[in-house]
Amino acid sequence: MAKNNRHGKASIFTDADLVKLRKQIENPKHRLMFDIARWTGERMGAVRQLQVSDVYDLHGRPRAFITFRARTRKATPGGVRRTRECPTHPTLGELLTAYEPPIDGPLFPGELGPMSFQACDNFLRRALERAGLDHKGYSTHSFRRTLITRLSEKGVDLKTLQSITGHQDLKVLVGYVEANPRRAQRAIALL
């Protein structure tokens, strides 16, 4: 069930809707936050808490891998948090190069440390409204579901997806993949 009034699963972004949405995000800090979520598939709770040193080296160049620290990531049902390193996609690398980060500390500073999750959610909701996409069930979690579904559609196997996303449980990971009837038809046609 697609997300409706904050209930259900977050919808998968279409490429066209991602372009529309990005055009509505004027603040470079907010745009980069959503770009990182899009190209890494990390949860917004961890993205918003990135430190400059997690993304940029000492010379201000984007790192080959973005580090999402264990303390910022969602815990497993057993309460374990794990650090995740995600390769920096070339497009994201270009976006990071064009951005002027703070010298150190939080990459996305708020008033008292990293920007709050509520502020991130509010910025996304306003951008979705301006883009005319607020009725489609998109949320901050749509970035994660979209990355996982798109990689699955391109034939990336579950173990590789698991290593990219940091999921400990394959059953949970499979729940992120959106079923596509056209893909099922193409699969049956292979017989």
N, C-alpha and C positions, 0 to 999 in steps of 0.2 A: 504494500500500500504506500503510495507516495505521501510525503509529508503534507499534512493539512492542519493548519492552526497549531503547529509545533508537535503534532502527533504523527507517528508513522516514520518510515525511512526517508532520509534526505534524497531528493531526486538527483539523477545524473545530469550534469551539464552537457548541453550540446555545444559543439565548437562555436556555432554562431552566437549562442547565448553568452559564452565566455567572452567573446569579442565585444558584444554589446555591454556586458557588465563592466569590463575593464575600462571602456570609454567613459563610464559614469563615475569612476573613482579618480578624483582630481588630485588628492593628496598623495605625493610620491611615497610616503611612508606606508599608507594604507594599501596602495597599489602593490608595493613590493611584498607586503605581508600576504596578500592574497595570491601573488605570483609564487611565493615560496610554498604556500599551501597547495597550489595547483601542481607545481612541478615536483614536489616531494611526496604529496599525499599524506603529510603529517597532520595530526589534529591541531586545530587552532590554539588549543590550550598550550601546546608545546611551541608552536610557531611564535606566538606572542612573547614567549619568555626567552627567545634566542638572545645570546650575548653576541656582541660584535665579533669576538674571538672565535665563536662557533662557526662563523660564516666567512670571515676575512682573515688573511694572514697579517703579520706584523707590518707589511708594506701596503696594506689596504687593498690587496688583490683577493678576489673570491677564491676560496679553498676548493679543491677537487671534490671534497665531501663536506656536507653540512652535518654538524654534530648536534643531535637533540639529546640533551643530558637526561639521565635517568630520572632525576628529581622533578623534571618538567613533564614527563610522559605519564600516560595512564597506566595504572597498575593492573597486573593480571588478577583474576579472581583470588589467587593466593596472596595477593599483596606485594608481588615482586615488580619492581620497575627496572627497565633495562635501557641503557644508552643505545641510541640508534644512529648510525652514520649512513647518510643517503648520498649517493653520487649526485653531483651538480650537473643537471642537464645543460647542454650548450646554450640553449635559449635563456635559461635562468642565469647562467654565467654572464651573458651579455647584459641582462637586466641588472644584475648585481654590480657589474662594472660601471654602469651608467649612474648608479645610485651613490649618493654621498652619505655614508654612514656616520654615526657619532664616532668620536675618537675611541671610546671604550664604553663598557657597561652594556645596558640593554640596547639591542638593535632597534627596538620599538618602544622607546621610553614613554611612560605615562607620567602622572603627577608624582607618584611615590614609588617608582620602580618601573617594571614592565607595564605596558598598556594592559588594562583589565580585559577579561574575556567579554564582559558586557559591552565595553566600548567597541571591540572588534565586531561583535554581533550587530550592534546598532549601525556601524558604518556599512556593513554588508547589506542590512535590510534597507537602508536609505538608498544605496546604489541600485539594489534590485528594483525598488519602487521607481527610481528615475529611469531605469532601463525598460520599465514595463514588464518586469519578470517576476514580480512579487507573488503572483498567483500560481507559480509552477512548482512549489514545494522545495525550492533551493534553500540551503542553510550552510553554515560554516562546514558541516560534515560532508556536504556535496563534493567538495574538492577531493576528499579522501576516497569516497565511493567512486567518483569519476576516474581518478587515476587507476584504481584497482580494476575497474570494469574495462577501461580502455586497454590496459596491458593484457588482461585476460583475452579480450577480443583479438588482440594481435598475436595470440598464441603463446604468451609467456606462461610457463608451467607454474603450478601452485607452489612448489618449493622455492622457486626464484622469487615469486611474488611475496612469499613469506619472508624471505631474507630482505627484500626491499622495504616492506611495510613494518617489519618488526613484530608481526603477529606470532604468538606462541602456539595458538590453537588453530589448526587448519579449518575446523568447523566454523569458527568465528570468521576467518578470512573468506570462506566460500559464501557466507551470508552477505558480503559486500558486493559480490559480482551480480550485476543486473542481468536477468535473463533476457535474451534477444530472440524473438521468434524467427527473424530472418536468418540469424546465425544457425538456429536449429534446422531450418529448411536446408541451408547449404551443407550442414553436416550429414543430414540424411541423404542428400544428393550424391555424397561421396561413395555411397554403397554401390 
